[in-house]
Amino acid sequence: MVEVKDIHGKILWINGRHFRPFVTRDGVKGLFKMTLDKDGKLVSLVKIE
């Protein structure tokens, strides 16, 4: 699980597999847009930086 902070300061825990496309030698950095379905499950994660 990856701990992330939303733009309002709320801490979220997201399965790390969703971040694999964005991993670099320095880790994962940036601003992302997350879309959830009606049940709160992750539909998409897009880097918007």
C-alpha positions in Angstrom: 0.0 0.0 0.0 1.1 3.5 -0.8 0.3 6.4 1.5 -0.7 9.5 -0.5 -2.1 12.9 0.5 -4.9 14.6 -1.5 -4.9 18.3 -2.2 -7.0 18.9 0.9 -4.5 17.1 3.2 -6.5 13.9 3.6 -4.3 10.7 3.8 -5.3 7.9 1.5 -3.9 4.3 1.2 -3.8 3.0 -2.4 -2.5 -0.3 -3.7 1.0 0.3 -5.0 0.3 -1.6 -8.2 -1.5 1.4 -9.5 1.7 3.5 -9.3 4.0 1.0 -11.2 3.9 3.0 -14.5 5.1 6.1 -12.6 8.0 4.6 -10.6 11.4 6.1 -11.3 14.8 5.7 -9.5 13.7 8.5 -7.2 10.4 6.9 -6.4 7.0 8.3 -7.3 6.5 12.1 -7.3 4.0 14.3 -8.9 0.4 15.4 -9.0 -2.2 12.7 -10.0 -5.8 12.6 -10.9 -7.7 9.7 -9.5 -11.1 8.5 -10.8 -13.3 6.3 -8.6 -16.4 4.3 -9.5 -19.6 4.5 -7.5 -18.3 1.9 -5.1 -15.1 3.9 -4.4 -12.9 1.6 -6.4 -10.1 3.0 -8.5 -10.9 3.3 -12.2 -8.0 5.4 -13.4 -4.8 7.1 -12.2 -3.3 9.7 -14.4 -0.2 11.9 -13.8 -1.1 15.5 -14.5 2.1 17.3 -13.8 
